Amino acid sequence: MILVLNAGSSSLKIEVFDKALGSLVSGRVTNLGTKGELRLGEMSKEVVTRDHAQALEFMLAAMA
């Protein structure tokens, strides 16, 4: 598996690919540092994050 991260100034986006580069799941956390949204595949929920590290923790927990 390949995990790709895109860390913007106020968001974190991820995509996970298989060995053949087929997309397995994608997601994002928006509005870091305030009330934002965690979206992973079809799932969406409101979250409050401090920073990119916490946003990544939320996404990894949602994938587990």
Legacy VTK file of the C-alpha trace (Angstrom):
# vtk DataFile Version 3.0
C-alpha trace
ASCII
DATASET POLYDATA
POINTS 64 float
0.000 0.000 0.000
1.018 3.574 -0.669
-0.175 6.470 1.491
-0.059 9.929 -0.096
-0.449 13.032 2.096
-1.160 16.571 0.926
-0.729 19.036 3.795
-2.131 22.442 2.934
-2.217 25.491 5.171
-5.615 24.611 6.673
-6.347 21.075 5.460
-4.915 17.592 5.219
-5.791 15.264 2.349
-4.882 11.596 1.996
-5.221 8.864 -0.563
-4.289 5.201 -0.187
-3.305 3.206 -3.271
-2.728 -0.504 -3.836
0.402 -1.868 -5.581
-1.213 -1.423 -9.006
-1.890 2.259 -8.111
-5.625 1.719 -7.796
-7.203 4.058 -5.262
-8.427 2.256 -2.141
-9.666 5.235 -0.112
-9.327 8.999 -0.023
-10.129 11.534 2.632
-9.593 15.004 3.990
-9.842 17.120 7.096
-10.700 20.760 6.491
-10.398 23.947 8.568
-7.534 22.827 10.808
-7.354 24.752 14.070
-11.114 25.274 14.226
-14.354 23.378 13.584
-13.960 21.432 10.369
-14.990 18.269 8.613
-13.441 14.809 8.423
-14.404 13.040 5.236
-13.132 9.532 4.525
-14.736 7.638 1.672
-18.496 7.945 2.208
-18.146 8.851 5.915
-18.312 12.477 7.014
-18.309 14.034 10.480
-17.599 17.331 12.193
-14.255 17.524 14.030
-12.146 20.126 15.827
-8.415 19.713 15.217
-5.354 21.486 16.604
-3.004 20.755 13.732
-2.021 18.416 10.900
-0.779 15.734 13.314
-4.129 15.493 15.061
-5.960 15.509 11.713
-3.841 12.534 10.608
-4.598 10.729 13.886
-8.345 11.199 13.263
-8.037 9.862 9.711
-5.980 6.824 10.688
-8.425 6.015 13.504
-11.333 6.286 11.053
-9.590 3.844 8.674
-8.968 1.247 11.416
LINES 1 65
64 0 1 2 3 4 5 6 7 8 9 10 11 12 13 14 15 16 17 18 19 20 21 22 23 24 25 26 27 28 29 30 31 32 33 34 35 36 37 38 39 40 41 42 43 44 45 46 47 48 49 50 51 52 53 54 55 56 57 58 59 60 61 62 63
